[in-house]
Amino acid sequence: MTTRAGEPLRYDDVVRVRALSKTYPPVKGRRGAAGAPEVRATDQVTLDVRHGEIFGLLGPNGAGKSTLVRQLTGLLRPDSGSVEILGHDIVRHPERAARILAYLGQESSALDELTVALAAETTGRLRGLEARAARAERDAVLDELGLAPLAGRPLKKLSGGQRRLACLAAALVGARPLLVLDEPTTGMDPVARRAVWAAVDRRRAEQGATVLLVTHNVIEAETVLDRVAVLDEGRVIACDTPAGLKERVSGEVRVELVWRERAPLEVPEVAVLRERAVEAGRRWTLRLAPEEARAAVATVTGGAAFAALDDFTLATPSLEDVYLALGGEARQGLVKA
């Protein structure tokens, strides 16, 4: 059996994306305001998401993650390429997406006037649940996420993290084989984040759900993802397990230097280090071979530079280091925690 693209169908593939591209045209400025140039939001994106895995899209702001997700969920038509979810052609039939996936976007303002309980129950009813079943799932999900005490509160009256959690609760009512979550834990405290990932894992284990997660949080990506596609300027520049990606920079050490006020560039050895550093205010981040890392630490702790040094750390590489090693353009764009 083959797909519409003529390729052999793999029965463990839930999502198949082939050569997906989307370009936003330039926008002319008005009344003296600057216009916006043409933007290639997704550029020949090809990837597969397998049954039962948590697959991540990782990249800085503006990398094309949310645009890609809107194309996968049938909300935005691509200029070219194909999207198949469980064998359904989503480009030709975008209306089918709502029947096979649950989507939590970055903005969910349509639910703001509803209470937490009503938002979850209404979502279940829209997905075909009978009233009694919708209420039962509503109550179970609110308990699971610790939202029962807020059940009667309108979403618009909640804090940012609480509102985000309530929107996730609504997305989880009425089981779907694919969960598409765009930055689901934004604004949440650690307790809420743990509840989110416990709920996601439970649906994968008990319902066989597949999860597509959008994030620019490096720690989150390394902790929860089975595989990750790294996006940069609309392109997939790498796709592997987090461990597999980090293996590409396994021979390096991350060195972070924090200066008290400014780096002492009058010290020749520090000026040389600057050529290899990613600068963020007073913080310098370098990826160095182990012997180079030892030499760099000796330079800043044992010589004239020491008086200007506030702190330093050594660490094994993260997915952010992978992104930079692969040529990512947003040199300060990924979030570490």
C-alpha positions as CSV (number, residue, x, y, z in Angstrom):
1,M,0.0,0.0,0.0
2,T,1.3,3.5,-0.8
3,T,0.5,7.1,0.2
4,R,-0.8,9.7,-2.2
5,A,2.8,10.8,-2.7
6,G,3.5,7.3,-4.0
7,E,5.7,6.2,-1.1
8,P,5.3,3.0,0.8
9,L,3.0,3.5,3.8
10,R,4.5,2.8,7.2
11,Y,1.8,1.7,9.6
12,D,3.6,3.2,12.6
13,D,3.6,6.7,11.0
14,V,0.8,9.0,12.4
15,V,2.0,12.2,10.7
16,R,3.8,12.4,7.3
17,V,5.0,15.7,6.0
18,R,6.6,16.1,2.7
19,A,8.3,19.2,1.2
20,L,6.0,21.6,3.0
21,S,6.5,25.3,2.2
22,K,4.8,28.5,3.1
23,T,5.8,32.1,2.2
24,Y,4.2,35.2,3.5
25,P,4.3,38.0,0.9
26,P,5.9,41.4,1.7
27,V,3.6,44.0,3.4
28,K,3.8,47.6,2.4
29,G,4.3,50.2,5.1
30,R,1.5,52.8,5.6
31,R,1.8,56.4,6.6
32,G,5.6,56.3,7.0
33,A,5.7,53.1,8.9
34,A,8.2,50.5,7.8
35,G,6.8,47.5,5.9
36,A,7.6,43.8,6.3
37,P,9.7,41.8,3.9
38,E,8.7,38.5,2.4
39,V,9.1,35.7,4.9
40,R,9.7,32.0,4.1
41,A,8.0,30.6,7.1
42,T,8.4,26.9,6.2
43,D,10.9,25.7,3.6
44,Q,10.6,22.2,2.2
45,V,9.9,20.7,5.6
46,T,9.8,16.8,5.6
47,L,9.3,14.7,8.7
48,D,7.5,11.7,10.1
49,V,5.9,11.3,13.6
50,R,5.6,7.8,14.7
51,H,2.7,6.2,16.7
52,G,3.0,6.7,20.5
53,E,5.9,9.0,20.5
54,I,6.3,12.5,21.9
55,F,7.8,14.3,18.9
56,G,9.1,17.9,19.4
57,L,9.6,20.9,17.2
58,L,12.4,22.9,18.8
59,G,13.7,26.3,17.6
60,P,13.9,30.0,18.5
61,N,11.1,32.5,18.1
62,G,10.5,33.0,14.4
63,A,11.9,29.6,13.4
64,G,8.5,28.6,11.8
65,K,7.3,26.2,14.5
66,S,3.8,27.7,14.9
67,T,3.3,28.2,11.2
68,L,4.2,24.5,10.6
69,V,1.8,23.4,13.3
70,R,-1.0,25.5,11.8
71,Q,-0.5,23.8,8.4
72,L,-0.5,20.3,10.1
73,T,-3.8,21.1,11.9
74,G,-5.5,22.3,8.7
75,L,-5.7,25.9,9.9
76,L,-3.3,27.3,7.2
77,R,-2.9,26.1,3.7
78,P,0.6,25.6,2.5
79,D,1.9,26.9,-0.8
80,S,3.2,23.4,-1.7
81,G,3.8,20.1,-0.1
82,S,1.7,17.5,1.6
83,V,0.4,16.6,5.1
84,E,-1.0,13.2,5.9
85,I,-2.4,12.3,9.4
86,L,-3.4,8.7,9.9
87,G,-3.8,8.5,6.1
88,H,-5.9,11.6,5.7
89,D,-4.8,14.3,3.2
90,I,-5.0,17.4,5.4
91,V,-4.1,19.8,2.6
92,R,-7.0,18.6,0.5
93,H,-9.4,18.0,3.4
94,P,-8.4,20.3,6.3
95,E,-11.8,19.8,7.9
96,R,-10.8,16.2,8.8
97,A,-8.1,17.4,11.2
98,A,-10.6,18.3,13.9
99,R,-11.9,14.8,14.0
100,I,-8.5,13.1,14.5
101,L,-6.4,15.5,16.6
102,A,-6.7,17.8,19.6
103,Y,-4.9,21.1,19.2
104,L,-3.8,23.6,21.9
105,G,-2.6,26.7,20.2
106,Q,-0.7,29.6,21.7
107,E,-3.9,31.7,21.7
108,S,-7.2,30.2,22.9
109,S,-9.3,33.3,23.4
110,A,-12.5,31.6,22.1
111,L,-12.9,30.0,25.5
112,D,-12.3,33.2,27.6
113,E,-16.0,33.9,28.4
114,L,-16.6,30.3,29.6
115,T,-15.9,28.9,33.0
116,V,-13.2,26.3,33.4
117,A,-15.8,23.5,33.7
118,L,-17.9,24.7,30.9
119,A,-15.0,25.1,28.5
120,A,-14.0,21.5,29.1
121,E,-17.5,20.1,28.9
122,T,-18.3,22.1,25.8
123,T,-15.2,20.8,24.0
124,G,-16.3,17.2,24.9
125,R,-19.8,17.8,23.5
126,L,-18.4,19.3,20.3
127,R,-16.3,16.2,19.9
128,G,-19.3,14.0,20.0
129,L,-19.6,12.9,23.6
130,E,-23.0,12.5,25.2
131,A,-23.8,15.0,28.0
132,R,-23.2,12.5,30.8
133,A,-19.9,11.3,29.3
134,A,-18.7,14.9,28.7
135,R,-19.4,15.8,32.3
136,A,-17.6,12.7,33.6
137,E,-14.5,13.4,31.4
138,R,-14.6,17.0,32.4
139,D,-14.6,16.2,36.1
140,A,-11.8,13.6,35.7
141,V,-9.5,16.0,33.7
142,L,-10.1,18.9,36.1
143,D,-9.2,16.6,39.1
144,E,-6.2,15.3,37.2
145,L,-4.8,18.8,36.5
146,G,-5.7,20.2,39.9
147,L,-8.3,22.6,38.5
148,A,-11.4,21.4,40.4
149,P,-11.2,24.4,42.8
150,L,-11.3,26.7,39.8
151,A,-14.1,25.0,37.9
152,G,-16.6,27.8,38.3
153,R,-14.2,30.6,37.4
154,P,-14.2,32.2,33.9
155,L,-11.0,31.7,32.0
156,K,-10.6,35.4,31.6
157,K,-10.4,35.8,35.4
158,L,-7.5,33.4,35.8
159,S,-3.8,34.0,35.9
160,G,-1.8,33.2,32.7
161,G,-0.6,29.9,33.9
162,Q,-4.0,28.8,35.3
163,R,-5.7,29.9,32.0
164,R,-3.1,27.9,30.0
165,L,-3.8,24.8,32.2
166,A,-7.6,25.2,31.7
167,C,-7.2,25.4,27.9
168,L,-5.1,22.2,28.1
169,A,-7.9,20.5,30.2
170,A,-10.4,21.4,27.4
171,A,-8.1,20.0,24.8
172,L,-7.8,16.7,26.6
173,V,-11.6,16.0,26.9
174,G,-12.8,13.7,24.2
175,A,-9.9,11.5,23.3
176,R,-8.0,12.0,20.1
177,P,-5.2,9.9,18.7
178,L,-3.0,12.9,18.1
179,L,-2.3,15.7,20.6
180,V,-0.7,18.9,19.1
181,L,0.5,21.1,21.9
182,D,2.1,24.5,21.0
183,E,4.1,25.7,24.1
184,P,1.6,24.1,26.5
185,T,3.4,25.0,29.7
186,T,4.0,28.7,29.1
187,G,3.5,30.6,32.3
188,M,3.1,27.6,34.5
189,D,4.8,26.9,37.8
190,P,6.7,23.6,38.4
191,V,3.8,21.9,40.0
192,A,1.5,22.6,37.1
193,R,4.2,21.5,34.6
194,R,4.5,18.2,36.3
195,A,0.8,17.7,36.2
196,V,0.8,18.5,32.4
197,W,3.5,15.9,31.6
198,A,1.9,13.3,33.8
199,A,-1.4,13.8,32.0
200,V,0.3,13.5,28.6
201,D,2.2,10.4,29.6
202,R,-1.0,8.8,30.9
203,R,-2.8,9.3,27.6
204,R,0.2,7.9,25.7
205,A,0.3,4.8,28.0
206,E,-3.5,4.2,28.3
207,Q,-4.9,5.5,25.0
208,G,-1.9,5.1,22.7
209,A,-1.9,8.8,21.9
210,T,0.8,10.4,19.9
211,V,2.1,13.9,20.9
212,L,3.5,16.7,18.7
213,L,5.0,19.3,21.0
214,V,6.2,22.8,20.0
215,T,8.8,24.3,22.4
216,H,11.8,26.6,22.5
217,N,12.6,25.4,26.0
218,V,15.8,23.3,25.9
219,I,15.3,21.7,29.3
220,E,11.8,20.6,28.5
221,A,12.9,19.2,25.2
222,E,15.6,17.1,26.7
223,T,13.4,15.8,29.4
224,V,10.1,14.8,27.7
225,L,10.8,14.2,24.0
226,D,11.4,10.9,22.3
227,R,12.6,12.6,19.1
228,V,13.0,16.3,18.1
229,A,13.2,18.2,14.8
230,V,15.3,21.4,15.1
231,L,14.0,24.2,13.1
232,D,15.8,27.3,11.9
233,E,14.4,29.9,9.5
234,G,11.7,27.6,8.3
235,R,14.0,24.6,7.7
236,V,14.5,21.3,9.5
237,I,18.3,21.4,10.2
238,A,18.4,18.2,12.2
239,C,16.1,15.4,13.5
240,D,17.0,12.7,16.0
241,T,16.6,11.7,19.6
242,P,17.8,14.3,22.1
243,A,20.7,12.0,23.0
244,G,21.5,11.4,19.3
245,L,21.6,15.2,18.6
246,K,23.8,15.9,21.6
247,E,26.2,13.1,20.4
248,R,27.1,15.5,17.6
249,V,28.8,17.8,20.1
250,S,29.8,15.2,22.6
251,G,33.5,16.1,22.3
252,E,32.8,19.6,23.6
253,V,32.3,21.3,26.9
254,R,30.0,24.3,27.5
255,V,31.9,27.1,29.3
256,E,29.8,30.0,30.7
257,L,31.6,33.1,32.0
258,V,29.8,36.0,33.8
259,W,31.7,39.2,34.1
260,R,31.1,41.7,37.0
261,E,30.6,44.7,34.7
262,R,32.4,44.2,31.5
263,A,34.9,41.7,30.0
264,P,38.5,42.8,30.3
265,L,39.2,42.9,26.6
266,E,42.6,44.5,27.3
267,V,43.7,41.1,28.4
268,P,44.9,39.4,25.2
269,E,43.7,35.9,26.2
270,V,40.2,37.2,26.9
271,A,40.1,39.1,23.6
272,V,40.9,35.8,21.9
273,L,38.1,34.0,23.8
274,R,35.6,36.6,22.7
275,E,36.0,35.5,19.1
276,R,34.4,32.2,20.0
277,A,31.8,33.4,22.5
278,V,28.1,33.9,22.2
279,E,27.5,37.1,24.2
280,A,24.3,37.9,26.1
281,G,24.9,41.0,28.2
282,R,27.6,40.1,30.8
283,R,27.4,36.4,30.0
284,W,29.7,34.6,27.5
285,T,29.0,31.1,26.4
286,L,31.7,29.1,24.6
287,R,31.7,25.5,23.2
288,L,35.3,24.2,23.5
289,A,37.2,21.0,23.4
290,P,38.0,19.7,26.9
291,E,41.6,20.8,26.8
292,E,40.6,24.2,25.5
293,A,38.0,24.5,28.2
294,R,40.6,23.8,30.9
295,A,42.9,26.5,29.3
296,A,40.0,29.0,29.2
297,V,39.2,28.5,32.9
298,A,42.9,28.8,33.8
299,T,43.0,32.1,31.8
300,V,40.1,33.7,33.6
301,T,40.8,32.4,37.1
302,G,44.5,32.6,37.4
303,G,45.5,35.8,35.6
304,A,44.7,39.4,35.2
305,A,41.1,38.7,34.1
306,F,40.1,37.2,37.5
307,A,39.2,40.5,39.1
308,A,36.6,41.1,36.4
309,L,35.0,37.6,36.7
310,D,31.8,37.2,38.6
311,D,31.1,33.5,38.0
312,F,31.8,30.6,35.7
313,T,30.4,27.2,35.0
314,L,31.3,24.1,33.0
315,A,28.7,21.7,31.7
316,T,28.1,19.0,29.1
317,P,26.5,20.3,25.9
318,S,22.7,20.9,25.6
319,L,20.4,21.0,22.6
320,E,21.1,24.7,22.4
321,D,24.7,23.8,21.7
322,V,23.5,21.4,19.0
323,Y,21.5,24.2,17.5
324,L,24.4,26.6,17.4
325,A,26.8,23.9,16.1
326,L,24.4,23.2,13.2
327,G,24.5,26.8,12.1
328,G,21.4,28.2,13.8
329,E,21.0,31.9,13.1
330,A,19.3,33.0,16.3
331,R,22.4,32.9,18.5
332,Q,20.5,33.9,21.6
333,G,17.1,32.5,20.7
334,L,16.6,29.2,22.6
335,V,15.3,29.2,26.2
336,K,17.3,27.1,28.6
337,A,14.8,26.6,31.4
